[in-house]
Amino acid sequence: MKILILNGPNLNLLGTREPSIYGNINFSDFLIELKAKFPKAQIEHFQSNREGDLIDKLHEVGFFYDGIVFNAGAYSHTSIALADAIKAIATQVVEVHISNTAQRESYRHHSFLSAVCRGTITGFGLNSYTLGVQSFYE
């Protein structure tokens, strides 16, 4: 099984960015743990702060991978272009968020991506990614 973890803006700062919301573990360390939990999966990771790079990556893998676990960060709440890119590909996408966006600022309550994703997982910290990967095994 081939799965892409796709991270959007500011997620390169996990471990240092607002640890009260996002925790104090950097994503590289977490990714090692995640891969160990799913040894039969080929899990790859891509992160970009640029919307176009995220769209390009969706197009690149969206017809060949078994699943995409996508944390688009703030782009979830603003990007119709990312929603269109998800609609255009064959690979199923699970939207994840580290924090519970419904408990945060009102502008974070709506995601343009949720309606075009297989499902949405929010509020379980980095374990949201674990649940996202696990969803492709069911």
DSSP file (Angstrom, degrees, kcal/mol; ACC not computed):
  #  RESIDUE AA STRUCTURE BP1 BP2  ACC     N-H-->O    O-->H-N    N-H-->O    O-->H-N    TCO  KAPPA ALPHA  PHI   PSI    X-CA   Y-CA   Z-CA
    1    1 A M              0   0    0      0, 0.0    41,-3.8     0, 0.0     2,-0.6   0.000 360.0 360.0 360.0 131.6    0.0    0.0    0.0
    2    2 A K  E     +a   42   0A   0     39,-0.2    64,-2.4    62,-0.1    65,-1.2  -0.936 360.0 176.1-113.2 119.7    1.4    3.4   -1.0
    3    3 A I  E     -ab  43  67A   0     39,-2.5    41,-2.7    -2,-0.6     2,-0.5  -0.972  17.9-150.6-128.5 135.9    0.2    6.4    1.0
    4    4 A L  E     -ab  44  68A   0     63,-2.2    65,-2.9    -2,-0.4     2,-0.7  -0.911   4.3-153.6-104.4 130.2    1.2   10.0    0.8
    5    5 A I  E     -ab  45  69A   0     39,-3.1    41,-2.4    -2,-0.5     2,-0.6  -0.927  20.0-167.1 -95.2 117.2    1.2   12.3    3.9
    6    6 A L  E     -ab  46  70A   0     63,-3.0    65,-2.8    -2,-0.7     2,-0.4  -0.936   4.6-171.8-114.2 119.0    0.7   15.8    2.4
    7    7 A N  E     -ab  47  71A   0     39,-2.8    41,-2.0    -2,-0.6    65,-0.2  -0.917   4.0-158.7-116.4 136.5    1.2   18.7    4.7
    8    8 A G    >   -     0   0    0     63,-2.8     3,-1.4    -2,-0.4     4,-0.2   0.068  46.4 -16.8 -94.9-154.5    0.5   22.4    3.9
    9    9 A P  T 3  S+     0   0    0      0, 0.0    65,-0.3     0, 0.0    -1,-0.2  -0.106 121.5   1.2 -61.1 140.9    1.6   25.7    5.3
   10   10 A N  T >  S+     0   0    0      1,-0.1     3,-1.5    -3,-0.1     7,-0.1   0.315  93.4 110.2  71.9  -4.2    3.4   26.1    8.6
   11   11 A L  G X   +     0   0    0     -3,-1.4     3,-1.2     1,-0.3    16,-0.3   0.624  64.0  73.1 -76.7 -10.0    3.4   22.4    9.3
   12   12 A N  G 3  S+     0   0    0     -4,-0.2    -1,-0.3     1,-0.2    15,-0.1   0.625  91.5  60.6 -69.5 -12.9    7.1   22.4    8.8
   13   13 A L  G X> S+     0   0    0     -3,-1.5     4,-2.5    13,-0.1     3,-2.3   0.275  72.2 138.8 -98.9  10.1    7.2   24.2   12.2
   14   14 A L  T <4  +     0   0    0     -3,-1.2    13,-0.3     1,-0.3    10,-0.1  -0.279  66.3  34.3 -56.7 140.2    5.6   21.4   14.2
   15   15 A G  T 34 S+     0   0    0      8,-0.7    -1,-0.3     2,-0.4    11,-0.2   0.031 127.9  39.2 100.4 -25.6    7.3   20.9   17.5
   16   16 A T  T <4 S+     0   0    0     -3,-2.3     2,-0.5     9,-0.1    -2,-0.2   0.604  92.3  89.5-123.2 -28.0    8.0   24.7   17.8
   17   17 A R  S  < S-     0   0    0     -4,-2.5     5,-0.4     1,-0.2    -2,-0.4  -0.640 114.3 -35.2 -80.4 120.4    4.9   26.4   16.5
   18   18 A E    >>  -     0   0    0     -2,-0.5     4,-2.7     1,-0.2     3,-2.2   0.842  67.7-169.4  35.7  66.5    2.3   27.0   19.2
   19   19 A P  H 3> S+     0   0    0      0, 0.0     4,-1.7     0, 0.0    -1,-0.2   0.742  79.9  67.4 -59.6 -23.0    3.0   23.8   21.1
   20   20 A S  H 34 S+     0   0    0      2,-0.2    -2,-0.1     1,-0.1     4,-0.1   0.768 117.0  25.5 -67.7 -22.4   -0.2   24.4   23.2
   21   21 A I  H <4 S+     0   0    0     -3,-2.2    -1,-0.1     2,-0.2    -3,-0.1   0.803 136.6  27.6-101.8 -45.6   -2.2   23.7   20.0
   22   22 A Y  H  < S-     0   0    0     -4,-2.7     3,-0.3    -5,-0.4    -2,-0.2   0.434 103.0-121.6-105.6  -1.4    0.1   21.6   17.9
   23   23 A G     <  -     0   0    0     -4,-1.7    -8,-0.7    -5,-0.4    -1,-0.3  -0.182  24.0 -88.8  85.8 177.7    2.2   19.7   20.4
   24   24 A N  S    S+     0   0    0    -10,-0.1     2,-0.5    -5,-0.1    -1,-0.2   0.143  87.9 103.7-118.0  18.8    6.0   19.7   20.8
   25   25 A I        -     0   0    0     -3,-0.3    -9,-0.1    -6,-0.1     2,-0.1  -0.880  67.4-131.1-101.7 129.6    6.9   16.8   18.6
   26   26 A N     >  -     0   0    0     -2,-0.5     4,-1.9   -11,-0.2     3,-0.3  -0.455  20.5-118.0 -77.3 156.7    8.4   17.6   15.2
   27   27 A F  H  > S+     0   0    0    -13,-0.3     4,-2.8   -16,-0.3     5,-0.2   0.825 109.5  60.5 -68.6 -32.0    6.9   15.9   12.2
   28   28 A S  H  > S+     0   0    0      2,-0.2     4,-1.3     1,-0.2    -1,-0.2   0.922 108.3  44.7 -60.4 -43.9   10.1   14.0   11.2
   29   29 A D  H  > S+     0   0    0     -3,-0.3     4,-1.4     1,-0.2    -1,-0.2   0.911 114.2  49.3 -66.0 -42.5   10.2   12.2   14.5
   30   30 A F  H  X S+     0   0    0     -4,-1.9     4,-2.7     1,-0.2    -2,-0.2   0.890 104.8  58.7 -63.4 -39.0    6.5   11.5   14.3
   31   31 A L  H  X S+     0   0    0     -4,-2.8     4,-2.5     1,-0.2    -1,-0.2   0.861 101.8  54.4 -61.4 -36.4    6.9   10.1   10.8
   32   32 A I  H  X S+     0   0    0     -4,-1.3     4,-1.6     2,-0.2    -1,-0.2   0.926 111.2  45.5 -60.9 -44.9    9.4    7.5   12.0
   33   33 A E  H  X S+     0   0    0     -4,-1.4     4,-1.6     2,-0.2    -2,-0.2   0.904 111.7  52.2 -64.0 -42.4    6.8    6.3   14.6
   34   34 A L  H  X S+     0   0    0     -4,-2.7     4,-1.1     1,-0.2     3,-0.2   0.918 108.6  49.4 -62.7 -44.7    4.0    6.4   12.0
   35   35 A K  H  < S+     0   0    0     -4,-2.5     3,-0.3     1,-0.2    -1,-0.2   0.860 108.2  54.7 -63.1 -35.5    6.0    4.2    9.6
   36   36 A A  H  < S+     0   0    0     -4,-1.6    -1,-0.2     1,-0.2    -2,-0.2   0.835 105.1  53.8 -67.1 -32.3    6.8    1.7   12.4
   37   37 A K  H  < S+     0   0    0     -4,-1.6    -1,-0.2     1,-0.3    -2,-0.2   0.756 118.2  35.5 -72.2 -24.4    3.0    1.4   13.1
   38   38 A F    ><  +     0   0    0     -4,-1.1     3,-1.6    -3,-0.3    -1,-0.3  -0.573  68.8 163.1-128.6  67.3    2.3    0.5    9.5
   39   39 A P  T 3  S+     0   0    0      0, 0.0    -1,-0.1     0, 0.0    -2,-0.1   0.728  74.6  55.7 -64.7 -21.8    5.3   -1.5    8.3
   40   40 A K  T 3  S+     0   0    0     -3,-0.1     2,-0.3     2,-0.1    -5,-0.0   0.591  94.9  84.0 -86.1  -9.6    3.6   -2.9    5.3
   41   41 A A  S <  S-     0   0    0     -3,-1.6     2,-0.9    -6,-0.2   -39,-0.2  -0.701  74.3-137.9 -93.6 144.1    2.7    0.5    3.9
   42   42 A Q  E     -a    2   0A   0    -41,-3.8   -39,-2.5    -2,-0.3     2,-0.6  -0.870  30.8-170.6 -96.4 102.1    5.0    2.6    1.9
   43   43 A I  E     -a    3   0A   0     -2,-0.9     2,-0.3   -41,-0.2   -39,-0.2  -0.849   6.4-177.4-102.4 122.1    4.4    6.0    3.5
   44   44 A E  E     -a    4   0A   0    -41,-2.7   -39,-3.1    -2,-0.6     2,-0.4  -0.802  10.9-148.3-113.3 159.1    5.9    9.1    1.9
   45   45 A H  E     +a    5   0A   0     -2,-0.3     2,-0.4   -41,-0.2   -39,-0.2  -0.984  15.5 175.4-132.2 138.7    5.8   12.7    3.1
   46   46 A F  E     -a    6   0A   0    -41,-2.4   -39,-2.8    -2,-0.4     2,-0.4  -0.992   5.3-177.3-140.5 135.0    5.6   16.0    1.3
   47   47 A Q  E     +a    7   0A   0     -2,-0.4     2,-0.3   -41,-0.2   -39,-0.2  -0.994   6.7 165.9-132.3 139.6    5.2   19.4    2.8
   48   48 A S        -     0   0    0    -41,-2.0   -37,-0.2    -2,-0.4    -2,-0.0  -0.990  34.4-151.8-149.4 147.5    5.0   22.8    1.2
   49   49 A N  S    S+     0   0    0     -2,-0.3     2,-0.5   -40,-0.1   -41,-0.1   0.425  80.6  86.6 -89.4  -2.1    4.0   26.3    2.2
   50   50 A R     >  -     0   0    0      1,-0.1     4,-1.6   -42,-0.1     3,-0.4  -0.881  69.2-148.0-109.5 127.4    2.9   27.0   -1.4
   51   51 A E  H  > S+     0   0    0     -2,-0.5     4,-2.2     1,-0.2     5,-0.2   0.887  98.1  54.8 -57.8 -44.4   -0.6   26.1   -2.6
   52   52 A G  H  > S+     0   0    0      1,-0.2     4,-2.6     2,-0.2    -1,-0.2   0.856 105.0  53.6 -61.5 -36.4    0.6   25.4   -6.2
   53   53 A D  H  > S+     0   0    0     -3,-0.4     4,-2.1     2,-0.2    -1,-0.2   0.889 108.6  49.9 -64.6 -38.8    3.1   22.9   -5.0
   54   54 A L  H  X S+     0   0    0     -4,-1.6     4,-2.2     2,-0.2    -2,-0.2   0.900 111.4  48.4 -66.5 -40.8    0.4   21.1   -3.1
   55   55 A I  H  X S+     0   0    0     -4,-2.2     4,-2.4     2,-0.2    -2,-0.2   0.930 110.7  51.2 -63.6 -45.6   -1.8   21.0   -6.2
   56   56 A D  H  X S+     0   0    0     -4,-2.6     4,-2.3     1,-0.2    -2,-0.2   0.893 109.9  49.7 -59.1 -40.6    1.1   19.7   -8.3
   57   57 A K  H  X S+     0   0    0     -4,-2.1     4,-2.2     2,-0.2     5,-0.3   0.900 108.7  52.1 -68.5 -40.1    1.7   16.9   -5.8
   58   58 A L  H  X S+     0   0    0     -4,-2.2     4,-1.9     1,-0.2    -2,-0.2   0.931 112.7  45.9 -58.5 -44.9   -1.9   15.9   -5.8
   59   59 A H  H  < S+     0   0    0     -4,-2.4    -2,-0.2     1,-0.2    -1,-0.2   0.886 111.4  53.6 -63.9 -38.9   -1.8   15.7   -9.6
   60   60 A E  H  < S+     0   0    0     -4,-2.3     3,-0.2    -5,-0.2    -2,-0.2   0.902 125.4  19.7 -64.9 -43.8    1.5   13.8   -9.5
   61   61 A V  H >X S+     0   0    0     -4,-2.2     4,-2.1     1,-0.1     3,-1.8   0.541  95.9  98.8-104.9  -9.0    0.4   11.0   -7.2
   62   62 A G  T 3< S+     0   0    0     -4,-1.9    29,-2.8    -5,-0.3    28,-1.5   0.395  89.1  39.1 -70.7   2.9   -3.4   11.2   -7.4
   63   63 A F  T 34 S+     0   0    0     -3,-0.2    -1,-0.3    27,-0.2    -2,-0.1   0.352 121.9  38.9-124.9   1.3   -3.8    8.4  -10.0
   64   64 A F  T <4 S+     0   0    0     -3,-1.8    -2,-0.2     3,-0.0     2,-0.1   0.621  93.6  82.4-126.9 -23.4   -1.2    5.9   -8.6
   65   65 A Y     <  -     0   0    0     -4,-2.1   -62,-0.2     1,-0.1    27,-0.1  -0.462  69.0-133.6 -88.8 160.9   -1.3    5.9   -4.8
   66   66 A D  S    S-     0   0    0    -64,-2.4    26,-0.3     1,-0.3     2,-0.3   0.685  82.6  -9.1 -84.7 -19.8   -3.6    4.0   -2.6
   67   67 A G  E     -b    3   0A   0    -65,-1.2   -63,-2.2    24,-0.1     2,-0.4  -0.961  51.9-144.7-172.7 155.2   -4.4    7.0   -0.4
   68   68 A I  E     -bc   4  93A   0     24,-1.8    26,-2.8    -2,-0.3     2,-0.6  -0.997   7.2-159.8-129.3 127.2   -3.5   10.5    0.6
   69   69 A V  E     -bc   5  94A   0    -65,-2.9   -63,-3.0    -2,-0.4     2,-0.5  -0.944  24.6-167.9-104.7 115.6   -3.7   11.9    4.1
   70   70 A F  E     +bc   6  95A   0     24,-2.9    26,-2.4    -2,-0.6     2,-0.7  -0.921  27.3 178.3-122.2 118.1   -3.8   15.6    3.7
   71   71 A N  E     +b    7   0A   0    -65,-2.8   -63,-2.8    -2,-0.5   -60,-0.1  -0.907   8.9 176.8-109.5  98.4   -3.4   18.4    6.3
   72   72 A A    >   -     0   0    0     -2,-0.7     3,-1.7     1,-0.3     4,-0.1   0.415  23.0-156.5 -83.5   2.3   -3.8   21.5    4.2
   73   73 A G  G >   -     0   0    0     23,-0.3     3,-1.9     1,-0.3     4,-0.3  -0.272  69.4  -8.3  56.7-140.0   -3.5   23.8    7.2
   74   74 A A  G >  S+     0   0    0    -65,-0.3     3,-1.4     1,-0.3     4,-0.3   0.722 126.0  74.4 -63.5 -22.0   -5.1   27.2    6.7
   75   75 A Y  G X> S+     0   0    0     -3,-1.7     4,-2.7     1,-0.3     3,-1.2   0.759  81.1  73.0 -63.1 -21.7   -5.6   26.4    3.0
   76   76 A S  G <4 S+     0   0    0     -3,-1.9    36,-3.0     1,-0.3    37,-0.6   0.848 101.3  42.9 -56.4 -32.9   -8.5   24.1    4.1
   77   77 A H  G <4 S+     0   0    0     -3,-1.4    -1,-0.3    -4,-0.3    -2,-0.2   0.430 127.4  26.6 -96.0  -1.2  -10.5   27.2    4.9
   78   78 A T  T <4 S+     0   0    0     -3,-1.2     2,-0.9    -4,-0.3    -2,-0.2   0.586  91.5  94.8-133.4 -18.3   -9.6   29.2    1.8
   79   79 A S     X  +     0   0    0     -4,-2.7     4,-1.2     1,-0.2    -1,-0.1  -0.719  22.5 163.0-104.3 102.8   -8.7   27.1   -1.2
   80   80 A I  H  > S+     0   0    0     -2,-0.9     4,-2.6     2,-0.2    -1,-0.2   0.800  83.8  63.6 -71.8 -31.0  -11.2   26.2   -3.8
   81   81 A A  H  > S+     0   0    0      2,-0.2     4,-2.0     1,-0.2    -1,-0.2   0.894 102.3  47.3 -62.4 -40.8   -8.3   25.3   -6.0
   82   82 A L  H  > S+     0   0    0      2,-0.2     4,-2.2     1,-0.2    -1,-0.2   0.898 111.0  51.9 -67.4 -39.4   -7.2   22.5   -3.7
   83   83 A A  H  X S+     0   0    0     -4,-1.2     4,-2.3     1,-0.2    -2,-0.2   0.922 110.0  49.3 -60.6 -43.4  -10.7   21.2   -3.5
   84   84 A D  H  X S+     0   0    0     -4,-2.6     4,-1.5     1,-0.2    -1,-0.2   0.882 109.1  52.5 -63.1 -38.2  -10.9   21.2   -7.3
   85   85 A A  H  X S+     0   0    0     -4,-2.0     4,-0.6     2,-0.2    -1,-0.2   0.897 109.3  49.0 -65.3 -40.0   -7.5   19.3   -7.4
   86   86 A I  H >< S+     0   0    0     -4,-2.2     3,-0.9     1,-0.2    -2,-0.2   0.911 110.5  50.9 -65.0 -42.1   -8.9   16.6   -5.0
   87   87 A K  H 3< S+     0   0    0     -4,-2.3    -1,-0.2     1,-0.2    -2,-0.2   0.812 106.6  57.0 -62.9 -28.9  -12.0   16.3   -7.1
   88   88 A A  H 3< S+     0   0    0     -4,-1.5    -1,-0.2    -5,-0.2     2,-0.2   0.620  97.1  73.6 -81.2 -13.7   -9.9   15.8  -10.2
   89   89 A I    <<  -     0   0    0     -3,-0.9   -26,-0.2    -4,-0.6   -30,-0.1  -0.588  69.5-139.8-104.2 164.7   -7.9   12.8   -9.0
   90   90 A A  S    S+     0   0    0    -28,-1.5   -27,-0.2    -2,-0.2     2,-0.1   0.781  74.6  93.2 -89.9 -31.0   -8.8    9.2   -8.5
   91   91 A T  S    S-     0   0    0    -29,-2.8     2,-0.1   -33,-0.2    -2,-0.1  -0.420  81.3-116.2 -68.6 135.1   -6.9    8.5   -5.3
   92   92 A Q        -     0   0    0    -26,-0.3   -24,-1.8   -27,-0.1     2,-0.4  -0.455  27.8-151.8 -72.7 144.6   -9.1    9.0   -2.1
   93   93 A V  E     -c   68   0A   0     23,-0.2    25,-2.9   -26,-0.2    26,-0.7  -0.955   7.2-158.4-120.3 134.5   -8.0   11.8    0.2
   94   94 A V  E     -cd  69 119A   0    -26,-2.8   -24,-2.9    -2,-0.4     2,-0.4  -0.969  17.5-140.9-110.0 124.1   -8.6   11.9    4.0
   95   95 A E  E     -cd  70 120A   0     24,-2.4    26,-2.7    -2,-0.5     2,-0.4  -0.694  24.1-175.1 -83.5 130.7   -8.5   15.4    5.4
   96   96 A V  E     - d   0 121A   0    -26,-2.4     2,-0.3    -2,-0.4   -23,-0.3  -0.951  13.7-174.5-127.9 150.6   -6.8   15.6    8.8
   97   97 A H  E     - d   0 122A   0     24,-2.2    26,-0.9    -2,-0.4    27,-0.6  -0.995  21.6-145.6-138.8 139.9   -6.2   18.4   11.3
   98   98 A I  S    S+     0   0    0     -2,-0.3    27,-2.2    24,-0.2     2,-0.2   0.919  87.2  46.6 -69.7 -45.4   -4.2   18.2   14.5
   99   99 A S  S    S-     0   0    0     25,-0.2     2,-1.2    24,-0.1    24,-1.0  -0.503  98.7-100.8 -93.3 165.4   -6.5   20.5   16.5
  100  100 A N    >   -     0   0    0     23,-0.3     3,-2.1    22,-0.3     4,-0.2  -0.756  35.1-164.5 -84.3  99.3  -10.2   20.4   16.7
  101  101 A T  G >  S+     0   0    0     -2,-1.2     3,-1.3     1,-0.3     7,-0.2   0.752  82.7  65.6 -62.3 -24.5  -11.0   23.2   14.2
  102  102 A A  G 3  S+     0   0    0      1,-0.3    -1,-0.3    -3,-0.1     7,-0.1   0.698 100.9  51.2 -70.2 -17.7  -14.6   23.5   15.4
  103  103 A Q  G <  S+     0   0    0     -3,-2.1    -1,-0.3     5,-0.1    -2,-0.2   0.359 105.4  70.1 -97.0   4.4  -13.3   24.7   18.8
  104  104 A R  S <  S-     0   0    0     -3,-1.3     5,-0.1     1,-0.3    -3,-0.0  -0.165 101.1 -31.0-107.0-160.6  -11.1   27.4   17.3
  105  105 A E    >   -     0   0    0      1,-0.1     3,-2.0    -2,-0.1    -1,-0.3  -0.155  62.3-114.6 -56.1 149.0  -11.6   30.7   15.5
  106  106 A S  G >  S+     0   0    0      1,-0.3     3,-1.7     2,-0.2     4,-0.3   0.812 113.3  63.7 -60.6 -31.5  -14.9   30.9   13.5
  107  107 A Y  G 3  S+     0   0    0      1,-0.3     3,-0.3     2,-0.1    -1,-0.3   0.681  99.0  57.0 -68.1 -13.7  -13.0   31.2   10.2
  108  108 A R  G <  S+     0   0    0     -3,-2.0    -1,-0.3    -7,-0.2    -2,-0.2   0.443  84.6  84.0 -91.1  -1.4  -11.6   27.7   10.8
  109  109 A H  S <  S+     0   0    0     -3,-1.7     2,-0.4    -4,-0.2    -1,-0.2   0.737  84.5  59.8 -76.5 -22.1  -15.1   26.1   11.1
  110  110 A H        -     0   0    0     -3,-0.3     2,-0.5    -4,-0.3     3,-0.0  -0.906  63.2-169.8-111.2 134.5  -15.6   25.7    7.4
  111  111 A S        -     0   0    0     -2,-0.4     4,-0.5     1,-0.1   -34,-0.2  -0.985  17.4-158.1-120.2 129.5  -13.3   23.6    5.1
  112  112 A F  S    S+     0   0    0    -36,-3.0     4,-0.2    -2,-0.5   -35,-0.1   0.685  95.4  56.2 -72.0 -17.7  -13.6   23.7    1.4
  113  113 A L  S >> S+     0   0    0    -37,-0.6     3,-1.7     1,-0.2     4,-0.7   0.803  85.7  76.2 -85.8 -30.9  -11.9   20.3    1.3
  114  114 A S  G >4 S+     0   0    0      1,-0.3     3,-1.0     2,-0.2    -1,-0.2   0.853  91.6  54.3 -52.3 -43.0  -14.2   18.3    3.6
  115  115 A A  G 34 S+     0   0    0     -4,-0.5    -1,-0.3     1,-0.2    -2,-0.1   0.714 113.5  41.9 -68.0 -20.7  -16.9   17.8    1.0
  116  116 A V  G <4 S+     0   0    0     -3,-1.7     2,-0.2    -4,-0.2    -1,-0.2   0.364 100.4  88.0-108.9   4.2  -14.5   16.3   -1.6
  117  117 A C  S << S-     0   0    0     -3,-1.0   -23,-0.2    -4,-0.7     3,-0.1  -0.672  82.4-121.0-100.7 158.0  -12.6   14.1    0.8
  118  118 A R  S    S-     0   0    0    -25,-2.9     2,-0.3    -2,-0.2   -24,-0.2   0.859  89.1 -29.4 -61.0 -36.8  -13.4   10.5    1.8
  119  119 A G  E     -d   94   0A   0    -26,-0.7   -24,-2.4     2,-0.0     2,-0.4  -0.972  58.2-120.2-170.4 172.5  -13.5   11.7    5.4
  120  120 A T  E     -d   95   0A   0     -2,-0.3     2,-0.5   -26,-0.2   -24,-0.2  -0.993  15.6-170.5-132.2 134.6  -12.2   14.2    7.9
  121  121 A I  E     +d   96   0A   0    -26,-2.7   -24,-2.2    -2,-0.4     2,-0.3  -0.988  18.3 167.2-126.2 121.4  -10.3   13.6   11.2
  122  122 A T  E     +d   97   0A   0     -2,-0.5   -22,-0.3   -26,-0.2   -24,-0.2  -0.971  46.4  24.0-135.6 148.7   -9.8   16.5   13.5
  123  123 A G  S    S+     0   0    0    -24,-1.0   -23,-0.3   -26,-0.9   -25,-0.2   0.529  78.3 105.9  89.1   8.0   -8.7   17.1   17.1
  124  124 A F  S >  S-     0   0    0    -27,-0.6     3,-1.2     1,-0.4   -25,-0.2   0.088  76.0-129.7-107.3  23.6   -6.6   14.0   17.9
  125  125 A G  T >  S-     0   0    0    -27,-2.2     3,-2.0     1,-0.3    -1,-0.4  -0.295  73.6 -22.0  62.4-150.1   -3.2   15.7   17.7
  126  126 A L  T >> S+     0   0    0      1,-0.3     3,-1.6     2,-0.2     4,-0.9   0.739 130.0  77.2 -64.3 -20.7   -0.6   13.9   15.6
  127  127 A N  H <> S+     0   0    0     -3,-1.2     4,-2.5     1,-0.3    -1,-0.3   0.687  75.4  77.6 -62.6 -16.3   -2.7   10.8   16.1
  128  128 A S  H <> S+     0   0    0     -3,-2.0     4,-1.9     1,-0.2    -1,-0.3   0.883  93.7  50.2 -57.7 -37.1   -5.1   12.3   13.5
  129  129 A Y  H <> S+     0   0    0     -3,-1.6     4,-2.7    -4,-0.3     5,-0.2   0.904 107.5  52.6 -67.1 -41.4   -2.5   11.2   10.9
  130  130 A T  H  X S+     0   0    0     -4,-0.9     4,-2.6     1,-0.2    -2,-0.2   0.929 111.1  46.6 -59.2 -46.0   -2.4    7.6   12.4
  131  131 A L  H  X S+     0   0    0     -4,-2.5     4,-1.7     2,-0.2    -1,-0.2   0.861 110.4  54.5 -64.9 -35.8   -6.2    7.4   12.1
  132  132 A G  H  < S+     0   0    0     -4,-1.9     4,-0.5    -5,-0.2    -2,-0.2   0.931 111.3  43.0 -63.1 -47.0   -6.0    8.8    8.5
  133  133 A V  H >< S+     0   0    0     -4,-2.7     3,-1.7     1,-0.2     4,-0.3   0.933 111.8  55.0 -64.1 -45.1   -3.5    6.1    7.4
  134  134 A Q  H >< S+     0   0    0     -4,-2.6     3,-2.1     1,-0.3     4,-0.4   0.831  95.2  68.2 -58.1 -33.1   -5.5    3.4    9.3
  135  135 A S  G >< S+     0   0    0     -4,-1.7     3,-0.8     1,-0.3    -1,-0.3   0.754  92.3  60.1 -61.7 -23.2   -8.7    4.4    7.4
  136  136 A F  G <  S+     0   0    0     -3,-1.7    -1,-0.3    -4,-0.5    -2,-0.2   0.555  96.8  60.9 -81.6  -6.6   -7.1    3.0    4.2
  137  137 A Y  G <         0   0    0     -3,-2.1    -1,-0.2    -4,-0.3    -2,-0.2   0.507 360.0 360.0 -92.9  -6.3   -6.9   -0.4    5.8
  138  138 A E    <         0   0    0     -3,-0.8    -1,-0.2    -4,-0.4    -2,-0.1   0.434 360.0 360.0 -96.9 360.0  -10.6   -0.7    6.3
